[in-house]
């Protein structure tokens, strides 16, 4: 009723199936290992992004503080501008006086002419 087949053919077929399944299992295992590595890498990256966000929050506070200090410094410079104008006027008068005195040394007669009351 059943026909007997060659045992060598069955052994070869089973060996082929076993080899193919073992190669498939090995490939799947390697893919699973890569997925595990990629998951660990993504977890580390998530932690790094969280750390970076915390650092940026600290930087925001520092930048806000620096902006306030810059505003204060600008206000101080605006107040100093008035005294700078006075200092510039004083420097101009001093330069004029130094110029007149050097002219007096180079030309005493011209200096004496400037001394006349009229």
C-alpha positions, 0 to 999 in steps of 0.5 A: 500500500505504501511505496518504500522510498530510498532512505538516502533521499530522505536523509539528504532532505532532512539534512538540507532542512536542518541546515537551512533552519540552522542558518535561518536561526543563526541569522535571526540570532544575529539580527536580535543581537543587533536590535539589542545593541541598537536599543541600548544605544537609543537608551543612552542617546535618550539619557544624553538628550535629557542631560542636554536639556537640563544643561540648556535649562541652566544655560537659559538662566545664565543667559537671562542673568547675563542679559540683565547685567548687560542692561545694567551696564548699558544704563551705567554707560548712559549715565557715564556719557554725561561725565564723558562729555565733560571729560572730553571738554576738559581734554580739549581745553587742556590740549588747547592750553598745551598748544598755546604753551608750546607756541609760546616756547617756539615764538616768544614774541607771539606769546607776548602779543597774546598777553596784551589787554586790548 
